[in-house]
Amino acid sequence: MTADTKLEALTREVREHNNFAQRMPVVEEQIKVINHRIEDLEEYQKGEK
């Protein structure tokens, strides 16, 4: 493996990591919204009983 090949592989891995790191806050916010909606549904279901 040449130095250029290693550098290309490392660059690719860093880009993949950065993409993942950028998406995580979005996923976390979506989870918060989903949890809130589940709580609302649970409260609504309790009111029907």
Secondary structure, DSSP 8 states (H G I E B T S, - for coil): --HHHHHHHHHHHHHHHHHHHHHHHHHHHHHHHHHHHHHHHHHHHHHH-
